[in-house]
Amino acid sequence: MSKRVDKKEALLEATLTLVNNHGFHAAPMSKIAKLAQVSPATIYIYFKNKQDMMNAIYLKVKREMADAAFCGYSTDLSVKKGFELVWSNVFEYKMSHPRETKLLEQCETSPIVEADVLKEGIGYLDPLSKLMQRGKEQHIIKDVCDYELYAYVFYPLTFIVLNSEREEIVGERSKSETLFAMAWDCIRA
């Protein structure tokens, strides 16, 4: 990896850490630069401003999650098997990447990422959208908005991951079959 790529990655990593630990507004560019061990001026070589940096980190993490989600996926799978595979992959990703999960949750539930960038990130999940459409056409899943289906299938995972330190919240991988069954029950027709 080149020194240039290393600095950009260090800046994105520092942004992820500071935004997760302190929030968007309490993560000034000077602290990001310090944590990344670069001069503050270096930031502007890679990003126009803090908003541009947040957009970039969101798309990077969303792409990583989408790539993980569709690992092994094929349109030849039945609707339920396809959902189960994607759900299981997302579960594994979120359990293995709690910092990234927290960042995605913040970005998708607040205005820290621009609307067109959120739309681009959702576009990474196009195979899931097509799977949901197929499920609706076959009357296998509820004929409701894709965002509502997505919320019932995946947002509970975010809640479990982000609260997994608490005793009463169990996010063990051994419970994944039960958790998937609950998610599937929410969306099936």
C-alpha positions, 0 to 999 in steps of 0.5 A: 500500500502506498504512503498516500493510501495509508494516510487516507485510510488512517484518516478514515479510521480516525474519523470512524473512531472519533465519531463513534466515541464522541459524535460527529460534532465533537470530532473536529478535523484537528482531532482527526488529524492528530489521531491519524498522525498527519498534519491537519492540512493533509486532510484537504489533500483527500477530502474537501471538508468534514462532510466529504470525509463522512460521506467517504467513510459511510460509503466505504463501510456500507460497501464492505457490509454489502460485499459481506452480505452477498458473499455466496449469494445467487439469484438461483436461491429460493426467496427464503434461502436467499434471505437467510443467507444474506441475513446470516452474512449481515449478522456475521458482519455486524457481530464482527464489526461493531464499530462499523455497525455503530457508524452505519447506524449513526449515519443512517439515522441522522443528517451527518451523511448527505441524502444522495450519498445515503441513496448511493449506499442503499444502491449497494444492496440492489440484489436484496431489493431484487430479492424482496421484489421477487418475494413480493411477486411470489406472495412469499413476503409482505407487499410493503415498502422495501425500507420497511422490510429492511427495517424489520429484517436488519435493524434488530441486528444493529440493536443486538450488536450495539447492546451486546455488552448488556447481560439481558441482550444476547447476540450469540452466534449460536442464537442466529437461527432463532433470530433469523426465524423471528426476522423471517416471521416479521416479513413473510406473507 
